[in-house]
Structure formats: C-alpha cells, structure tokens
Amino acid sequence: MDLLRLQTRLAFALRPLAALFRLGASLRRRSWESGYRNRLRPSCPCISVGNIAWGGTGKTPLTDWLLTWAETRKLRSVVLSRGYKADVRLSSIYVRHHHRAREVGDEPLMLAQDHPESAVLVDPDRQRSGRYAMRCLSPDLLLLDDGFQHLSLRRDLDLVLLRPEDLGTEWNRLIPAGSWRESADALSRADAFLIKCDRAGMERLLPAIRTRLARFKRPVFSFTLRPVGLEPIGTRNSPPETLRRKPYALTAGVGNPIQVRETVTAFLGHAPEAEFFFPDHHAYGFRDVERITQAGLPVICTRKDAVKLRELSAADVWALRVEACFGPSVWAGTSFPRWFDEWWRLRQENSIEQLGPRDSRWTGFAADADLWDETPPPPPRAAGNDPAAASGPADSAAPAEDPTAPPDRPDRADGADATEPANTTPPETGPDAEHVPAPDADNDPATMSRAFSCASDISPDTGEPRGASGE
C-alpha cells in the first residue's frame, strides 16, 4: 500500500496532527512576512519554482525551461537548490561536472550537466547560497528550485505547480493526513499556477479550477513533459535502431514512475519487458545495477536516474530526455511563454512596482478569458493506426531517420512535429518558439486590462523574427 492510500485510510486519526502542522506552518510564514525575521532581497530578479505538496509536479523540467530561456537571451542564471540528501556542511556547493549525486543531489547535478553556462548552488540555507551568488557570481536571474516554502529570500515571481489531485481529493489535506506542506491560504502568495496535464486533462479540471482557484485571481497554465530522444549513457550500448522493436527494461526512482512508464511506452510504441521502480531520489548501488541488468535487456531510465547510473558504469543504459511543453491556459488569454516574456519586460522596465502587486496589467489575470488555446485540438486518431506514430515528437536536432526518435514522425523545419499526438497540446518547444498571435492580444491599452499583450515578434537580441533560430 502506498503512502497516499495509507494517509487516506488514517485521515480521521491524523487530522489532529495535521491541525498542529497547519498551525506551525502558518506561524512560520507569518514570522517571515511580518518582518520579524530578516529576508534577503537579491539584487537581480528572483523567481521561485515550487509546489504546495510534496512529490513530483514537474519543477525540475520547468526550471530547465527557464534556464534555456535565459541562455537564449545571454542572461547569467544561478539556481539555488536544497539538494536532496546533499552533503552540505559549512558553505554552499557550486555544482560541477566532477561532483557525484550523493554529494550534491541528483537534480542539481542533472541541471548543472545540462546547463554548463549557468550556475547551480546547493545549500539548505537559501540565504547563504543567495549571498554567495550575489557576491561572487553577479547573476542576471536567480531561480529558487522548490522554493515556495523557503521564505528567507524575497522573490519577484512565485510559480506554483499543482497536480490534478491537488484540485480534487488532496485539496487542503496537510501532512500527515495528506501531502500538502501548507494550507490553501498560502496559495495567495502565488503569481501563477501551472498544472502538469494535457488538453483533455485541463478540460476535465475546469470545474475544479473555477471552484478552487478563482478567488486567488491568478492565471492558470498547463504543461506536459514531451520526450525528445534517448541518450546513451552505458559503457556498452545496443545499436539504437533496435530499441523500437527489441524488449527493454525500465527503471525509475522518481515521484511518479507510472507516468514515466506511460511516456516511455508511448515513445517507443511498446511496453517494457521488465520494470524496476524505486523511491524518489533513490541512491542506486551495484546490487541494484546487477538486478536491473541481469536479464540482458537494454535499460531505459530518466535523466535523474542517469546521473547516478552513469557513476556505476552500467552497460546498455539509455536516458530518456524530456522537455516542458505548454498547453491551454485559464484566465490568461495567452500562453505561458508569452506571459513570462511580458512579465520579464515589465520587470525590466520597473513597471510592476509602479502598477502594484495585484494589478491585472502585469499579473495577466483576465477574468473573462476562460479556457484558451492558440491551436485547435488535433483530430482523433483513426482506429488501427500504429501506436508509435503518435508516441511523441522526435528530437528536432536529430535527422528524421534517427532510430532513437519515434517512427514515422517527420519533423517540420521549425523543429515542431508535423503530426500532433491525440489528446495532447501542441507544445511550445522552447522559449523562442514561433507563436501564433492570439486574438485580442496586442499592445492596445484597452486590451492590457484583460491579459498580457503578445511579446514582440522581433527578438531584441538578434533583430530577427522570434522562433527563427528554434531549438
């Protein structure tokens, strides 16, 4: 029996403890917000990516997207991470390629390897790592990974990620009776909500979104994690062209391994022959590797698992690379990348301080903009089609015949896929992805009151149309 089911069964008995936890979280929050405890004000824009509950909500892929967004604009970014089970003692750790996952944590190491132009600092004391970043690294942008409850740093933007169940059975169920770290009132600190679900899921969640989140008057965005390719990390890998037709094993030490299985199955077109699921942030050992590889099958894992399996010199292991793709929104009238572009522009112009913290011209909240999507839903897939044909887009950086990409998926020149999978949202593949102008989304002052205006179609960095470079 998993922990959530056990909590549900024991919810009545655990409610008194949950009430005490709620009181403690509330007192802690008030001590920071009242000024009783000093909060560090960074000298650059600070963005928190966090959640209200424990568990996987997609924080790391969203942080990865923000780092890519900053890198395309030549901005120096620094990520401040707690580093789960990291060995941090007297000072912050600047994560480098030579570090091991047990020293700095798997997710910080993964971000540091994927973004060498950015800096990743690991320290449970966010004030200490924030001061180090300001003093020694002079960043243009500070990102707080899992930072919603870390109030010792003032932030300019709070992005709060929610799971679909957070709007249903888990709503306002605090630890230990549930999975929430704070009560629902804490969501008033959020500047935007992001839910990991596809178009169909967003439509199903609409009644709950209206009931639960309307009072906060913040835009709600959806996103999915799209597979973009397989990366060989083993000491001896199978020929890549055999992966689609050859049995394979799947291992995952993440918060939601079932979702990993569904993603990999759709990507390759067939389910794994064997599965090895471990707790989130699992520290792999040689016995684990021996167990996983004893069947002699190619092994597919997540990127978070890959940074640990690579250290153990496992053979024939492939890491699935995914990217955040943004879909429909509610109360925004635009997509998340455009909304974020406009927030950054206003922040750089110091307009937010002049408008005030709740002005709809910068929050992007548009009460009359219900479910919005810039692209109509794809037609339903005809019966009998090859399931691999809708398994997900290929890596745009790889040639069309790359066998590690899904079969029969021709790439468009702009890097997007020519055939969208059923019941998913056509994604925005990167910060500079080409956008289709949304209705009533221009710079007219009358329109600004209902939603953000569209970002300029001309990149200020290159003078070329946005999306020309692609990803």
Salt bridges, closest charged atoms under 4 A:
ASP64 OD1 - HIS115 NE2 2.60
GLU71 OE2 - HIS115 ND1 2.88
ASP87 OD1 - ARG89 NE 3.08
ASP106 OD1 - HIS281 ND1 3.03
ASP106 OD2 - LYS308 NZ 2.87
GLU107 OE2 - LYS304 NZ 3.22
ASP114 OD1 - ARG303 NH2 2.48
ASP114 OD1 - ARG321 NH2 3.51
ASP123 OD2 - ARG128 NE 2.60
ASP146 OD1 - ARG181 NH1 2.86
ASP156 OD1 - ARG41 NH1 3.43
ASP156 OD1 - ARG347 NE 3.25
ASP158 OD1 - ARG155 NH1 3.11
GLU165 OE2 - ARG163 NE 3.79
ASP166 OD1 - ARG163 NH2 2.74
GLU170 OE2 - ARG173 NH1 2.97
GLU182 OE1 - ARG29 NH1 3.19
GLU182 OE2 - ARG189 NH2 3.04
ASP185 OD1 - ARG215 NH1 3.80
ASP191 OD1 - ARG218 NH2 3.78
GLU231 OE1 - ARG303 NE 3.89
GLU231 OE2 - ARG310 NH2 3.29
GLU231 OE1 - ARG321 NH1 2.79
GLU275 OE2 - ARG261 NE 2.58
ASP280 OD2 - HIS281 NE2 3.53
ASP280 OD1 - LYS304 NZ 2.60
ASP288 OD2 - HIS282 NE2 2.95
GLU311 OE1 - ARG100 NH1 3.97
GLU323 OE2 - ARG226 NH2 2.13
ASP341 OD1 - ARG73 NH2 3.42
GLU342 OE2 - ARG345 NH2 2.37
GLU349 OE2 - ARG345 NH1 3.11
ASP359 OD2 - ARG361 NH2 3.09
ASP368 OD2 - ARG450 NE 3.29
ASP370 OD2 - ARG210 NH2 2.54
ASP373 OD2 - ARG199 NH1 2.37
GLU374 OE1 - ARG338 NH2 3.44
ASP414 OD2 - ARG412 NH2 2.89
ASP417 OD2 - ARG409 NH2 2.40
GLU428 OE1 - HIS435 ND1 2.87
ASP432 OD1 - ARG73 NH2 2.91
ASP432 OD1 - ARG466 NH1 3.85
